[in-house]
Amino acid sequence: MNCCYLRAGRRIGNLYSIYGKVISRNPIPTIILSVFLNALLGINIKWMQVFDDYDTSYLPRHSEANMDAQKVKSFLTNSDFDDMFCHQLNGDEIYGSVVFSVDDNIIAKSFKNEISKFHKTAMNIQVKSSDMKIHTIEDFCVKNNGKCFILGSWYLEDYFWDHFEANNITYPYFKDQKGIIHMSYQQFGKVTVRNGVLKSAGSLRMTYYLKQDTSVNKDLSVQWSKQFVHDLLQLKNNTIKFIVSNSETMATDIGRNTVWDPQFFVVVFLAMAMYSFLATVSGNCLTQRGLLGIAGVLSTVISILGASGFCAVIGVEYVNIGSIMPFIILGIGLYNLFVLLSGLNRAPVKGAVEERIGSAMRDTGVSITISSLTDITALLIGALMTDLTVIRNFCFFTGSAVFLCFFNQMTFVLACAVLHERRVAGSMHCITCQTVYTAEQMKTAHYRNKLTIVCCSGHEPEKSDDLQSYVEMLPARTLPKCLLNIPVKVIILFLYLGYITFSIWSTTNLGVGSQFTDVLRQDSISYQFNNIEKENFGMTTIVSFNIQGHLDYSRSDVHLKVDDMLQSAKKNTFFDKKFEINWLKEFNDSYLNENITEIEFIEKLHLFVKNNPMFKNDIVFDSNKTHVLFSRFYVMTNDIKSPRDQKLLLEESRIIARNSSLNVLPFSTQFVYFEQNESVLSKAILQIGFTFAACTLVSFILILDPILIVFLVLTVASIIVGVFSLMSIWNLNLNLFTIVYVIICTGFSFNFVAYFCKSFIHSQRFDRQGKVNDAIIQTSGTIINSAISTVISIVILLFSRSEIFTSFFKIVLFVILLSVFHTIFVLPVILSVTGPIHDNMEMKSNQRTSSRTPLFPSRSAATWSITSGGVNALDNNFKRLKLVSEEKVH
């Protein structure tokens, strides 16, 4: 059975060999085709649309919380913006906000005078409508009791100071004589409270809410909110610290702070070109492959250009985290390049160009294909299984670039390798393409300058070591000797057992969930503003229980059901035990629980709402104003800071709603943020599981050895467990972004491990030790080079202040380090003990024989040029040398 798998694998390899020979006959047309296709796609980049809806793009659009929010808002389309209260806010208002803070107590008359100046500046801001009329905030602000609804403006009123001096201001809320509730917890931060009474505060928040009920009001509100930030930042104060934000700041900062300047990309590509050149450098000017390394970098550049144009054609909008894509493509492209170079190292040294290219593709075509297909599969799963627009578009962009990178590796880079081999066969210099002579020949021709001899001399390769660079040669020569002795194997096995034990334990402590500030730079206004709000005001939120559908509220059993629901909420540990806004209870208190019909109830309810505007937006009547179609009741949570508690709060709210016999929908402006943390773990297991299954299938189709596939899957699983462990140690939570990063990196892990396994199974040795020895020699240089190049390509992300970029750097770094550890150290030891061995006779009968066709048939061939042919100036020295010798003879 194993021999069947081996024969099938050889047939696949032969197909790649035929393809390589076809390219070796037509390198120039192949390069033109590749460049033309990428350029043709890249032209479309000018039609690319940029995605800029960053208010909701980082939140799941089809989550239950978001759907619930849409249902609640659909009932409140006719909300009265002239009678709005802070507990009725739905989370999508236009506003301008400022937080003042002092070192001592901000509730002091001296600070009141200073804050009044800020308030007057805000109230005097003027904006123009489309008809050029001048407007102030009074014309389009949300109102309460006939005045602009400004959270915190209560602080500027004498009414507040009278009650504060009388020790009447309670915390976290204060209910005045009219029954109106003032949310003191939303206005004052860093408070001192005694017996529920507010004594002092270190900060004050003032938020100006604006209308958006018409297009004119919305335009004026957006203008005002921007001008609000600009004008208040111009003010200076030595006694009060303040920070300003508005409803547009978050989206602006997300769009600005997750985009990299072009100069950073230029630096990265230059660094990668330099490394790829140095990694392929040897002391032989004939076999030097530095320009081939640069060609590998160029192939990634045109892949990125082509992919961007392709996505523009199919209508995929560019998203800001797409800035990560070039770094990923660089890593994948150079990995494929190093794999191809390792295949050329193993090709028959004395073979013809066509034979060497075909042999290299036979050995490496499967590995390059596995690398690209597993990465494309991982990205496709990431795109299909996410609910975030930014991640879906990012996966489409990157997946397209990976596919084009694979195409360019199999065309552009392979054709460049053909030209390189022709140059070597023509004995031409790696840079000047002049004829190359050995150092001894140059000395005989009277070249005395050592630098000239070093830079111009070369010699024909006699063995595969002559083709390798120093970086490729060192691991291949040292690692087999170090790893394949019993003491070292025992040490590695013990280290691995310790690693896997610690990793499993650490994974149990992995945090789950994210904060919205993760997508912001740490020096952005939104990041600082959000942190100040959390530190000063906590994470207390209002939860409304919304009853949908026609319901006869005149019935006493309905009253009991509503009361039971609210009492069960207040008994829950996540909710405040006293806070409640219940219009039905207030109504009953006003009418002394009279036993009346529904018609009478509705008539009195209209009168009640008129006298109590606080409840105007909590009750929705039908078109005839004869039935209640929707109503809501409020409770308040305690300070819920940890993602785990936020998730539990959401679950408890839904349980309370489900346990009620009424048609209840729980809603909070924070639920949509909490829910993305609720299902992270299940999504992670599902998505990573699908990625594993798909990548395993791809690898099996191309490797065709079930036993080796088991080793591959277990090794990659061990790597991912280690990644989760290091994420836990480095305080990286598992969230919707890091899940996608892990999925992408799962493809990276398959690349390294599959490459080693394929080299192991196709080794011509007959024992495990020999097979492992061959596999290490063939793959170690490539894997280490690829790891170093990938780290170089992403190291610039470490200097980002955005958690999106730094978390990507950390996860890729984890994966690269663990992949190298497993592939170079752990897997060889395990395979040397338990690896599969195929039938020796079958192996012997199918041993590959090296061609003896001379690579350098004659010196006349050595004078051939890739472009124009001819003899160069260096040959003249040898002509003069020949004439001098003939004269001496005569």
Secondary structure, 3 states (H helix, E strand, C coil): CHHHHHHHHHHHHHHHHHHHHHHHHCHHHHHHHHHHHHHHHHHHHHHCCECCCCCCCCCCCCCHHHHHHHHHHHHCCCCCCCCCCHHHCCCCCEEEEEEEECCCCCCCHHHHHHHHHHHHHHHCCCEECCCCCEECHHHCECEECCEECEECHHHHCHHHHHHHHCCCCECCCEECCCCCEECHHHHEEEEEEECCEEEEEEEEEEEEEECCCCHHHHHHHHHHHHHHHHHHHCCCCCCCEEEEEECCHHHHHHHHHCCCCHHHHHHHHHHHHHHHHHHCCCCCCCCCCHHHHHHHHHHHHHHHHHHHHHHHHHCCCECHHHHHHHHHHHHHHHHHHHHHHHHHHHCCCCCCHHHHHHHHHHHHHHHHHHHHHHHHHHHHHHHHCCCCHHHHHHHHHHHHHHHHHHHHHHHHHHHHHHHHHHHHHCCECCCCCCECCCHHHHHHCCCCCHHHHHHHCCCCCCCHHHHCCHHHHHHHHHHHHHHCCHHHHHHHHHHHHHHHHHHHHHHCCCCECCCHHHHCECCCHHHHHHHHHHHHHCCCCEEEEEEECCCCCCCHHHHHHHHHHHHHHHHCCCECCCCCECHHHHHHHHHCCCCCCHHHHHHHHHHHHHHCHHHHHHEEECCCCCCEEEEEEEEEECCCCCHHHHHHHHHHHHHHHHHCCCCEEEECCCHHHHHHHHCHHHHHHHHHHHHHHHHHHHHHHHHCCHHHHHHHHHHHHHHHHHHHHHHHHCCCCECHHHHHHHHHHHHHHHHHHHHHHHHHHCCCCCCHHHHHHHHHHHHHHHHHHHHHHHHHHHHHHHHCCEHHHHHHHHHHHHHHHHHHHHHHHHHHHHHHHHCCCCCHHHHHHCCCCCCCCCCCCCHHHHCCCCCCCCCCHHHHHHHHHHHHHHHHHC
